[in-house]
Amino acid sequence: MYLEQLSLTDFRSYEQVDLSLSPGITVLVGSNGLGKTNLVEAVGYLSTLGSHRASTDVPLLRFGTDRAMIRARIVRGEAQVTLEVEINAGRANRARINRANPVRARDILGICRSVLFAPEDLALVKGDPGNRRRFLDDLLVTLLPRHAGTRADYDRVLKQRNALLKSARAQHFSRAGVSEGHLATLDVWDQHLAAAAAALLAARLDLVARLQPHLAAAYEQLTDGTKLLRAIYRPTMAADGAPGDGADDGGGPGAAADLAGLPVGDLAQAYLRALGESRRRELERGMTLVGPHRDELDLLLGSAPARGYASHGESWSVALALRLASYEILREDDPIAANEPILILDDVFAELDAKRRTKLAAMVSGAEQVLVTAAVAADIPAELSGAQIQVIPGGVVTGGDQAAAEG
C-alpha cells in the first residue's frame, strides 16, 4: 500500500497544498515550523481519525476557518481508493470513499493503514498510563476498525455512569443520603459498563499477546540486545473480580494472564463483581474506579520499569520498538505485499546516535512506502536515500520543480 496523492485544504498551516508521492522512500526536508509534521499528521489522521499531537480536532483547522479537508489517493496493488475527510468545528466529521455519498468518518477506518513515529511518542514511555492506553486502542482500531465502536460504546457508558455517581455523591453528603432510585439506576449502568468493558479488555489482552514477540525483537535489533523489553498489561481487577484502585494498584502482573483465558461473558461477570465491591468507594469519590480506562501497560527493560529507569536513549528505543512492533502486527495481519502499512518517521533521526540511525534505517528500508521528515537532510542515513521534497512556507517543492526553478 502507498499514498500516491495528498491534498490538504485549511489543514493546520496550509491553506492549500498538493503532494504527489511514490512507493519507496520519500524525505520531506525543511526548517522547523514550516509544516513537515502537518503533512504526515494528515496521513496518520486517515488511519485513526485522530492526531498524535492534539486530543481534539480543533487545532487541526487552519486558524480562522471552521472546516478542513484531507483528500488522498491510496494504491493497493492494482486497485486505487480515493478518500476524503471533512473535519468540522462544532459538528460531526464526514467522509467520502471514491467520491460517493458522504458516510460517517469512521467508515473509512482500515482503508489507509499507517504507523507513525514522532518525538511525542516518548510519552509512551515516560508519560502517564493514558498515553499507553491510547496507543493500544489506536492500534486496535487500525487493525480491526470495528473496535472504534467498542471504544466509543465504553466511553459513552463510562461518561453516563460517572455522571450518575457524581450526582449520587452529592446526595451522599446531604441529609437525605443516596436514594433507592440512584442505586437502582446504578445497577443498570453496571450491567452496561461491564459488557462494554469486557469487550474492550478482551481485545486489548489479545493485542498485547500479539505485540510481545515483535516488541522484544524490535528492541533487540535497535540496541545491543543485552536487555529484554516486555509489555505486561495490568488490569484494575483480578480474575475473581477483586478490584484494585486504579493503574497503580491493579490486579497485579499475573491477573492479565488469568483474564486472557476467559470468554467475554465471564469477563463481564468479573467486572460486575468488581464494581459491586467497589461501589462504596465509587459513591464516596463520585467516579468509576474499575475498568479499562484505569488499566496500565507496564513496559519493562530487564526487570526494571522503563518509566523512571530507562535512559533517554533507551526510552527512544522503547518508543521506536512499540511503533515497529505495531508495523509488524499490521503486516502479519495482512501478509499481502500490496497491503503493507505506510511507515512514517517524523523527525526521528536527529535524536538518535549514529549506531541507532543505521540500525533503524536497515529495519525500515524495505517497507513499501516510508515517509521521513527532517530539518537537515544530512541527518538521514544513506540507506534511506530516496525522493526528496522541500517544504517551504505554505507549500512544497519537489525535486523536479526545484530543478526547473533553478534552471
Salt bridges, closest charged atoms under 4 A:
GLU4 OE1 - ARG73 NE 2.65
ASP10 OD1 - ARG62 NE 2.77
GLU41 OE2 - ARG12 NH2 2.88
GLU41 OE1 - ARG53 NH2 2.63
GLU84 OE2 - ARG99 NH1 2.89
GLU86 OE1 - ARG67 NH1 3.43
GLU86 OE2 - ARG91 NH2 3.94
GLU86 OE1 - ARG94 NH2 3.50
ASP107 OD1 - ARG104 NH2 2.96
GLU120 OE1 - HIS52 NE2 3.98
ASP121 OD2 - ARG323 NE 2.87
ASP137 OD2 - ARG204 NH2 2.92
ASP138 OD2 - ARG134 NE 3.44
ASP138 OD1 - ARG151 NH1 3.19
ASP187 OD1 - ARG279 NH2 2.72
ASP190 OD1 - ARG161 NH2 2.75
ASP190 OD2 - ARG279 NH2 2.72
ASP245 OD1 - ARG281 NH1 3.31
ASP245 OD1 - ARG285 NH1 3.37
ASP245 OD1 - ARG294 NH2 3.95
GLU282 OE1 - ARG161 NH2 2.77
GLU284 OE2 - ARG280 NE 3.55
GLU296 OE1 - ARG132 NE 2.92
ASP298 OD2 - ARG234 NE 2.83
GLU314 OE2 - LYS227 NZ 2.89
GLU328 OE2 - ARG331 NH1 3.56
GLU332 OE2 - HIS214 NE2 3.16
ASP333 OD2 - ARG113 NH2 2.89
GLU340 OE2 - ARG331 NH2 3.74
GLU351 OE1 - HIS312 NE2 3.83
ASP353 OD2 - ARG356 NH1 3.15
ASP379 OD1 - ARG357 NH2 3.64
